[in-house]
């Protein structure tokens, strides 16, 4: 995965992760995330979503078609999967090493995922013996953004 996250705000990273979640992991397996769903997911107003999507489109992170939805570009997907990877590795680390309960790990990982270095991420990965799933059972993407088939 390419290193884009140093230039992005926490808010933009959250948007990318939410778009990925809604479009690629959503219940309906949609290819696009609606701005309404995004606003609900992030607990912001639809106009705030529209403003942010315009900024992100200028950075080539998303392709937004008003009144239809938003889709991640390759660059946007790379960043989203980097954040997803960090989040899930942190959840596992918090649960198994620091003994956080499963109902605590998500919120703590949300706070930390934007602030760790690549080196810290790699050390967690090695320490946890290159895990394939987070403590909730979701797959952890590889550094290259791929998911294990096991």
C-alpha positions, 0 to 999 in steps of 0.5 A, spaced: 500 500 500 502 506 498 503 511 503 498 517 503 495 518 510 501 523 512 497 528 508 490 526 510 486 529 516 483 524 521 476 526 518 478 524 511 481 517 513 474 516 517 470 518 510 474 513 506 474 507 511 466 509 512 465 509 504 469 502 504 465 499 509 458 502 506 460 500 499 464 493 499 462 491 506 455 493 506 449 489 507 447 490 500 453 489 497 453 496 493 458 498 489 457 505 491 455 508 498 450 513 498 451 520 501 445 519 505 448 513 508 455 516 509 452 522 513 448 517 517 454 512 518 459 518 520 453 522 524 454 528 520 449 532 515 448 531 508 451 538 506 457 536 510 458 530 506 457 533 500 463 538 501 468 533 504 466 529 498 468 535 493 475 536 497 476 528 496 474 528 489 480 534 488 485 529 491 483 523 487 480 519 493 473 518 490 469 519 484 462 522 486 456 522 482 451 527 485 444 524 487 447 517 485 453 515 490 460 515 491 466 510 490 473 510 492 478 510 487 484 506 487 488 511 491 482 512 496 481 504 496 489 503 498 488 509 504 481 506 506 484 499 507 491 501 510 486 504 516 482 498 516 488 494 517 491 498 522 484 498 526 483 491 526 491 490 528 490 494 534 483 491 536 487 484 536 493 487 540 488 491 545 484 485 546 490 479 547 496 483 549 493 489 553 487 485 556 481 490 553 474 487 553 471 486 546 466 491 547 472 496 549 477 495 543 473 498 537 473 505 540 480 505 543 482 502 536 478 508 533 482 513 536 489 510 535 488 508 528 490 515 525 496 516 529 501 510 529 507 509 524 508 504 519 513 501 524 508 500 530 503 497 525 509 492 523 511 491 530 504 489 532 503 485 526 510 481 527 508 480 535 501 477 533 504 472 528 501 476 522 494 475 524 489 474 519 482 476 523 481 481 528 478 479 535 471 480 532 472 475 526 473 480 520 479 479 516 485 483 516 488 486 510 495 485 508 500 491 508 498 490 500 491 491 501 489 483 500 485 479 504 487 472 506 482 466 503 483 462 509 
